[in-house]
Amino acid sequence: MAQSAMFAGLVFDEQGRPAQVTQVGETACYVVWDDDFKRHIDAGEVDRQVLRFMRAQVEGQRDIAVKTMLDMLGKDDIFTKAALESSINNIEQNVGQPIPEDARQYLGMLGLKIVVDFHGTVTDIQMPASGIVDEE
């Protein structure tokens, strides 16, 4: 159970309404409507599904993704590469770690939209149009 919702502001119900974020005890929840009833969905479960999807997207282009990240960091050493590889392998362990507000807003402006049903199943993830491009 997560104490914060990683993708607050980026999660929507199947009718396109933004999910609210609230706390139930210490657990962060996305709130979506089911007719006239508010459903509280464990944010950690939704965030874990999104991170699995993102990891799968990176896996297909892992070498390019790691090279791009190394270039962005301005580093090309084996230790930084190993740290990036480990981060990709363990991405699901980040559930509950807050993403900074400005980063979430930027992702929203790029077009990231996560759609969930009232059971908490991610039914669609709309990714930004431009992804990792192989320049070779």
Buried (B, 14 or more C-beta within 10 A) or exposed (E): BBBBBBBBBBBBBEEEEBBBBBEEEEBBBBBBBEEEEEBBBBBBBBBBBBBEBBBEBBEEBBEBBBBBBBEEEEEEEEEBBEEBEEBBEEBEEBBBEBBEEEEBEEBBEEEBBBBBBBEBEBEEBEBEEEEBEEEE
